[in-house]
Structure formats: C-alpha cells, structure tokens
Amino acid sequence: MNTHLPSAATDPTETPFGLQSVCHTLRDANATLQRFAWLGDHLAVAEWTRVTKEDETVYDNPGHHTLSCYLDGGYRTERQKMPGLYGAPARLCALPGDHESRWWVRGQMHFMHLYFLPEHFTQRAVRELDREPREVTLADRTYFEDARIATLCQSLTHESWDDADGLLRTNETAHEVLSLLLRSQGVSRMGAELKGGLSVATRRRLRDYIDEHLTQPLTLGNLAEVACLSEYHLARMFRTSFGLPPAAWIAQQRIERARVLLRTTTLPITQVAARCGYANASHFSHRFREAVGVAPVLYRQAVSAAA
C-alpha cells in the first residue's frame, strides 16, 4: 500500500470516490451521515441513519464498491425486482462499482458502509486466490448473511475514527473484511479476455521466488530469468497479471510482510527490517511510515491494543 493514513474526514465528497458515489446518493436522499472517515489505502467508512415512511433510492454506476451492513432496523426496506426480501440487523449487501439498483426504503434504518475501489479488491486476488486481478470482481448480492463479516463490520462502528490509533485499527479490520469478502463474494468477471498476461505457472513461480528472496535485493533481470522472458516483456506482462509494476508489487510485499511480523511477533524493529529486505531500521521506518501512515513502533502498539 502506498497511501498515507490521514485524519478522519467529515465530508464524503472530499474522497476520490467522486460525485457519483453512494455517499452522494444517500445524502441527496435525505439520509443522515452520522460519521465518516477516510482510512487510507483507498478505503473509507461511514455510518448512516434514515427514517422515512416510504422513499425510493437509485444507485447508478457509483464507480466504487460498497459493502453495507445493517446495524438496526431496515425490516421493510427492499430492493426493487427482489420483492419480499427485506433488510434486518447483520444483513449485508455487496454493491459493485458498476451496478444499478432501485430500493424502496421504509421505516427506520441504521447502517454502516465500507467503500473501496475495484482495483484494491482485485489486486488481492493474486496473493489470496492465485488469480489475476482482471479475472475477479465483486458479486452483486442483496441481503446475504455472513456472521464473521457482519461482526467485523459492527466492530468498525465501535472504534474511534477521530484519532490515529483508532483509524489504524479500523484500517486493519477493514482489510480483514475485504479478504473475507474476496473469498465469499468474489466472482469471475464476465467476458474477461486474458490476453498478454503470464501463465498461471509462471505467475506462481514469480510470486514464490519473490517471497523466498524478499530479504535480498531483487532486479528485473532476476525476475526475467525466472520467467524465461526478456526484461521488456516481463515488465509489461507482470503488470498485466499482478496489477502493479514489479517494483511496486515487491515494495507492497515488503510492507505486507512487515505488517504481519509487527502484528504477530515481538522481533526488534531491526530484525523486522532485515526479514523484509530493508537496508537498515531507519530505511524501513521511513518506508513503512510512508506506506502505512505511522511508524512501525506505533503500528505495533495500536494493533496490540486492539488484540
């Protein structure tokens, strides 16, 4: 990840999700925004309430994915073309960025939303599902049940979004939600033409090689030799199949390994830096702070407090 973790925001139109976002639609439909926070890593979270006798809400290609979890009410709210299927506490909706839907909203509702970009979701496919990013998208699902995801979504609303530690814990939980959502609601993209990318075997070989040699300096020549391709073709095809250029992908893997080590071990920062391939603790701290938004020591403290 290469996005700073900023302070909480109060206006969803300040995010990169734009004026066609679900946030904008709800605000125009007289829903009340209770809280909003931009979490970094292309993630945002919001808590909403709404009271109405009957009203229609229309979502039309918002451009970002949304996961909705009902916290209270919603018993008479339904999606048009799906009559008789109503909301309820702990029920979830997955709304892809390119979806269109109309809803009849009735009565009182209290719900939270997690907003994220399509590329953020699909890039997880390489490591977690051994799939290319362009193969996978978010399913359009209305009022499905998943106890683990619902519990994590509810826990997001119990965190403080007004301080760095609370935002970091919320960010961590949001990432866990996305991993679970990828596995349960990730579907093959219809009509995806997989031309110009790496074979499954080559992609896996490269990924394993990077994992095994992450403590060492890596070059495009190293990767090209593993893939049996020229440096030029490897660079182009790597980006197609991994969703990022080689340097950016490797940098992301170093940060992700550091997150895991800081969260699950008590290794000194110098040893964490060495196991992630950084030249020294100072270089590691700078890169980690640049990517995550806080120093490694503060990150470890924040996730330990949440455990």
N, C-alpha and C positions, 0 to 999 in steps of 0.2 A: 504494500500500500504506500502511496506517496502523497497522502493528503493530511494536512495538519488537523489536529483536534481542536476546533475553535470553541469559544464560549457559546452557550445556548442562544438561539435566536428567538424572536417573538413573532416574526412575520414570515410565513412560508413562501411568499413571493420573492424573498431575498435569496432563496436557494436556486441552484441551477435547474430545477425542475420546470421552471417557466410558467407562463400564464395559463397553459392548458392543463395544469396539474390537477390532481384530485383535490388538493388543498383549496385551490381557487374555485373549483366547482362547488365544494361544500360551503365555502364562505358566501358564495352567491346564493346558495340555497338556504341561507339563514341558520346554518349550523353554528354552534358556538365553540370557538377554539379555546380550550382550557389551558393547554400548554403546548409548546413546540420547541424542538431542539434540533439543530444541525449537528450531527455526531462526527463528521469527518468520514473518510473512506467512502464517500458518495452514499451516505446513509442519513436519513432523517426520521424523527419520531414525533408523533402528535397525539394529543388526547382531546377528544371531541365530546360534546353533548348536543342533543337535539330534542325538541318537544314540538310535535305538530299533530293536528287532527288527521290530515292526510295531505301529502305533498309528493311531487314527482321529482326525482333526481336523475340526471342524464350524464353519463361519463362517455366521452368520445375521444378515443386515442390520446390518453393523457401523456404518453411519451415516457413514463416511468412505471415500474412495477409497484404494486401496493399489496401489502398483507394487512388485512383488517381482522381485529379480534374484538368481539362484543364483551364488554365488562358488565353491563347491566341493561335490562330492557331489550327492545327490538323484537318483541314477541309477535308483532303484527306487521313487521316490515318484510317485504318480499320482492324478489326480482321479477320483472315482467317476463313473460314466456316461461316462468317456472312457478306457476300458481300453487299455493298450498305449502310451499317450502319457506319457513319463517326463520328469523333470527332468534337467538337466545344467548345468554351468557356462556362464554367459552367457545362459541361457534366462530369459525374462521372463513374468510373469503380471500382467495388469491386472484388478483386482478392484473393481468399482463399490461404492459405499456401500450399495446396496440388494440386493446379490447374496446368494445362498445356495449353499453348496457343501460337499461332504464329500470328504476326502482320505485316502488310505492312505499313511502315512509309514513308510518302511523304510530302515534304514541311517543313514549319517552325512550331515548337511546343514550347510552354512554359507551363509547368505544375508543380503541386506540388504533393508530395506523403506523406501520413501518414502511417507509418509502426508500426505494433503491433503484439503481439503474440496470437495464438489461445486461450490459457488459460486465457489471460487477457480479451478477448472478452466474452468468455463463462461464466466466473465467474460472470459477471454482470447479467446473466440470472436468478440467484437465487432471487436477490432482485427486479430486474426491471420487470421480466416476470413471476416470480414464477415458474421457470423451473429449472431442474437440469442442471449443466454445460455440462454434456455429451450428453444432448439432442439437443443442439443447435450449429450450425456452421454458418459461413458467406456464403451467397449465392454468386455464380459466376455470376456477372452482368456486362454487357458491355454497356457503354454509356447510363446510366439511368439518369433521371433528378429529383433532389430534391432541391428546391430553398433554404431551410434552411441550409441543409448540405453544399451546394455549397457556400453560403455566409460565413459560418463559415470557410470553407477551404480557401477561398480567404482572410479572415481576418488574418489567420495564417501567410500569406506571408507579411503582413503589420507590423508585430511585429518585434522587435529587438530580435535576438537569441544570442546576444553577452553579455547580462547582466542578472543577476539573476531575476530581476523583469520581464523582457521581456520573459524569459524562463518559469517563473511561469505562466504568463498569457497565454502563448502558451500551456502549460501543461493543464491548466483549460479548454481552448477551445477544445483541443483535446479530453478530457474526455467527453465534451458535444457532440462532433461529434460521439464518439463511442456509447453513449447512443441512439442517434437518429438512428445510423446505425444498432444497435441491433434490434430496433423496425421495421425498414423498410426493412432490408436486412438479418435478422436472419432467418434461415430455420432449420427444423428438420433434424438432422443428419441421413442419410440413414443407415439402418441396425444396429442402436444403440440397444444393448441388455441391458436393465436396470435391471440388477441383483445385489442384495446385497445392494441396497440403501434404504433410508427411503421412506415411503409412502408420497404422496402429503400432506395429512392431518397432519402427524407427522412433516414433514419438515416445514410446515406453522406454526404449533403450537410452534415449537422451535424458529423459526425466530421471531415470535411475542413476545415470552417470553423474548428473548434476548433484543429486542427493549424496552420492558417495564421495564426491570431490569438492563439496561445498567449503571445506576448510582450506582449500588451495586456490590460488589464482586460476581462473578459467579464461580461455581465449576462444574466439570464433573458430580458429584453426583446430583446437581440441574438439569442439562440437562437430565441426565439419568432418573430421576424421571418424568420429563415432558414427555419424550418419552416412558416411561414404558419399559425400556430396562436396561440391566446391563451396568455398566460403560465401560466394554470392548467392547461390541457390539455397544454401542452408539458411541464411539470414532472411530471405524472402519467405521461404516455406515455414520456418519456425514461427514467424509472426502469424501466419495464416492459421497454424494448428494450435498454437499456445495462446493466442490473443494478445501477445506482447512481443516486442523485440527481445532477442536473447539477453542483452544486458539488463533490461528492465525486469524480465522474468527471474533471472538469477538474483537480482537485488531484492525482489519480493520474497523469494525463498529464504534468503538470509534473514530477513525481518521476521518471517513467519516462524522460522526455527528459533529465533531469539525469543519471540513471544512464548513459545512452548517451554523453553528452558527456564525463562524467568517465572513462568506460572507454575511449573511442576518440579523445579529443583531449587536447591539453596546454593548452587555454584556461585563463586565470586564473579563479579562482572568481567574480570579479566579472562576467566575461563569460558564464560558465555561468549565473549568476543572471539576467542580463539576457535571455538567449536562452530562458529558461524562464518569464519573466514575473514574476519576483520583484522587489520594490521595491528591494532592495539585498542585498549579500552577507550581512549579518547576518540578515535575514529568511529568506533562502534556507537558510543554515546551520541555523537553528533548525527550519525545516520539514523539511529533509532528515534531520536527526538524529532528529526526532520520528517520521518515517515509516520510516526505514531502521535506526536504532539507533546509527549512528556519524556523525561529522562528515564532510562532503564530502572533506576532505583525506585523512582516514584511509581512507575508502572507496576513493579513487583509489589510494592506496598498496597496499591489500590486493589489489585486482583486478590491479594492475600486477605485483605479486609472483607472482600465480598465472598470468600470461600466459606 
